[in-house]
């Protein structure tokens, strides 16, 4: 199980890298400046940014990109930038937040996008794109949430997608195992969120 979880984490990090690379400087700046006060220190630390980096929206995107390139902290940054949208989605979904269907997600995309931007919702979708069926379907069926492929990353993402599809076919035949793996992956995702929020 640990190997699978590690493999899933690597896949999610690659997906975050692909999505973050497509964000415009304006969008990246908007997402970064929207990070709550309690999460700014953890975000600055994972990016290696000095105090005061969030004081200038005109330069923050470049600083975030430089930090990402130097630290390769795509997973933590993706989680932190999407934290507001993620918390709101959990609140909106209520009891269905443990394993929302595609239909559940489609109902909350528009209000979430209006409040937090579509790019924030895209980053939220990446976090659960391996572990939860509704998010897997969203990424596969809605072009707004498709994982970008370009250049060298295309081969990596395509190979990962092919492996993911093969894994899902097997899981459909072994429903009980799939449910257990989803439960474990949700716990891992929650632990990653907590770690990202509290990282020193």
N, C-alpha and C positions, 0 to 999 in steps of 0.2 A: 504493500500500500504506500509506503514511504517513497518508493521509486516513482509510482504513478503520480503522487502528489508533487514531487519534485519536477517531473516532466511537464505536468500541467502548469506549474508556476513558471517554468522557462517559456512555455508557449504563450502564456498570458503576458509575460514581460516583452516578448517579441511583438505581440499584438499592440501593446501600449506604445512601443517604440514606433511602429508603423503609423499609428494614429497620431501620436504627438508630432511626428515629422510632417504631417499634412496640415497642421494648424497654422493659420496665418499669425503673424506677429501680433496683430490686433486682438485676435481671439485668445492667444496664449496670454497676453497681458491682461485681458478681461478676466480670464479664469484665475490667474495668479492673484490679481488684486482683490478678487472676490473671496479668497480663502479667509476663513475666520481668524480672528486674533489668536485664538488658542492653538491653531494649527500652523501659524506662520513661522514660529521658531522651529518646529519639526521640519517644515518644508525647507527653510533656509539651511538647516543642518545637513539634510540629505543632499542638497545641491552645493554645499560649501559656500553659501552666500554670506557676506558680512552683514552686521546689523545695519538697518536703514535701507536695505535693498528694496523694500516695498514702498519706499517714499516717492518713487518716480516711475509712473506708469509708462513713460516714453522710453525707458531703458530696460525695464524689467524683462521683456521677452528675450532680449539678447543675453541677459545674465542667466535666465533659466536655460536657454539653449546651450550656453557655454558650460553650465553646471551639469546638464544632462550628458554632454559629450565627454566631460572629464570624469564624472562619477558613475555613468551608466545606471542611474537610479530611476529607470523608467517605471518600474513597478510601484515604488513608493510615491513618486511624483504623480503618476496617473491616479492612484487611489486618493491622494490628498486633494488634487484639483477637482475630483468628482465627489468629494465627501458631502458637500451640501446637497447635491442632487440625489446621492445615495440615501442619505438620511431621510429626505423628503419622500423618496420612492417607497422606502420601508414603511413610513407613516401612512402614505396613501394606500398601499396594498394591504396593510393590516395583516390578518391571519394568512393571506396568500403570499406574503413576502418570502416565505421559506422556499417556495417553488412556484413562482408565478407562471401562468400560461402565456403564450404569445398574445392572446386576446387581452389578458390583464395588462400586459406591457403596452399594447397599442392604445389602451385607454388613458394611460398616464403620460405618454411621450409628449403630447402637445403642451399640457400644462407645465410639465417639468422643463421643457425647452423654453417656454415663455419666461419662466422664472429664473432658470440657471444657464440658458443657451443650449443649443443642440449639441455643441461640442462637449459640454459637460456631461450630457446624457450619453453621448458616444463613449466617453471614457468610463462612465459607470457600466455600460453594456460590456465593455472589454473585460472588466473584473469578473463577471459571471458568465462569460461567453463559452467557458469550458465546462463549468460545473452544473449549470442549470439549463434544463431543456428549453424553456421559453426564451431565454437569451440566445441559446444556440440557434433557434429558429429565427429570431429577430435578425441576428447577424447574417444568416444565410438567405433571408427572404427580403429584407429591406435594404435597398442600396445605400441609404443614408448611414447605415450601421455596418456596411461591409468593411472587412479589414482591408486597408489599402495594400496594393502590391505594386512595387516599382523597383527597377534596377535589381541589385543583388538581393534585396529583401523579397522580391517576387518568388524566387526559387525557394527560399526558406519558408515563406508563408504558404506557398502552394504545397510543399511537402508536408508541412504541419497540418494543413487543411485535409490533405488526403489521408494522413494517419488518423486525424480526428474523425473523419467520415467512417473509416474502417472500424475504429473503436466504437463509434455509435451504433453501427450495424450489429456488432457483437453484443453491445449492451441491450439492444432491443430484444435480442433472443434470451438474454439473461436479466430479466427485469429486477429480480431481487438484488443482484449484485450491483446493478446500476443505481438503484435507490440508496444502497449503502454507500457507494462511492460518492454520490451527490451529497449525502449527509456529511461525510468526511470533508468534502471539498468546501462545503458551506462553512464548516468550523474553521478550516484553514483560511478561507477568505476573511472571516471575522477576525481571526488572530492577526492576519496581515494588516487589516485596517487598524486594529488596536496598536499594533507595533509601530505602524507608520505614524499614528497620532502621538504616541508617547516616546518615539525615538529620540535619544539624546545625542 
